[in-house]
């Protein structure tokens, strides 16, 4: 167990950040999974912008890597275009 006051605080803050990051990551994964299940082009096109903004926010906060965000957005746009 940590002995310093600052290290105890660091443990607490790391736990909070880890839970927050897990929540946002899981939310994004669920949104992507639901988006991939859509088979109507108009519906997919309307939901695409919200999903892209969510992915961009996570990349900006370094919850996911910027290249992963770019790859995800590219694949999602390709799916909309192929519908």
FISEKE-59601 format. One line per 10 residues: number of its first residue (from 1); their letters; for each residue x, y, z of C-alpha. Coordinates in steps of 0.02 Angstrom, whole numbers, plus 50000, padded with zeros to 5 digits. Each point is the difference from the previous one (the first is absolute). Layout:
<rs>
NUM	A	X/Y/Z; ...
</rs>
This chain:
<rs>
1	XXXXXXXXXX	50000/50000/50000; 50058/50176/49963; 50075/50102/50141; 49996/50175/49929; 49848/50110/49999; 50029/50048/49818; 50013/49819/49945; 49835/49959/50087; 49920/50144/49906; 50079/49940/49838
11	XXXXXXXXXX	49924/49827/50027; 49828/50076/50028; 50010/50113/49848; 50066/49859/49889; 49852/49892/50050; 49878/50139/49956; 50083/50030/49832; 50005/49814/49961; 49813/49981/50034; 49960/50154/49896
21	XXXXXXXXXX	50107/49939/49855; 49920/49827/50008; 49827/50078/49996; 50037/50107/49847; 50090/49858/49910; 49856/49881/50029; 49874/50132/49945; 50096/50026/49839; 50013/49813/49966; 49813/49978/50026
31	XXXXXXXXXX	49962/50147/49886; 50112/49928/49863; 49920/49829/50019; 49825/50074/49987; 50053/50104/49851; 50069/49849/49907; 49832/49912/50024; 49909/50137/49903; 49952/49950/49823; 49909/50157/49941
41	XXXXXXXXXX	50112/50130/49919; 49900/50154/50054; 49998/49947/50182; 50185/49958/49996; 50043/50168/49922; 49908/50095/50137; 50082/49902/50142; 50173/50010/49923; 50035/50180/50050; 49958/49969/50183
51	XXXXXXXXXX	50109/49845/50004; 50146/50090/49917; 49991/50141/50126; 50001/49873/50142; 50153/49915/49927; 50088/50168/49976; 49968/50048/50181; 50074/49837/50062; 50153/50023/49890; 50022/50178/50061
61	XXXXXXXXXX	49994/49942/50181; 50125/49859/49959; 49877/49864/50051; 50028/49921/49830; 50149/50028/49886; 49979/50128/49861; 50043/49871/49867; 49870/49880/50068; 49873/50141/49992; 50049/50036/49821
71	XXXXXXXXXX	49987/49817/49950; 49830/49983/50083; 49930/50155/49915; 50066/49942/49832; 49919/49828/50017; 49835/50075/50057; 49995/50122/49854; 50039/49860/49880; 49854/49901/50072; 49881/50145/49971
81	XXX	50061/50022/49821; 49981/49815/49962; 49820/49990/50061
</rs>
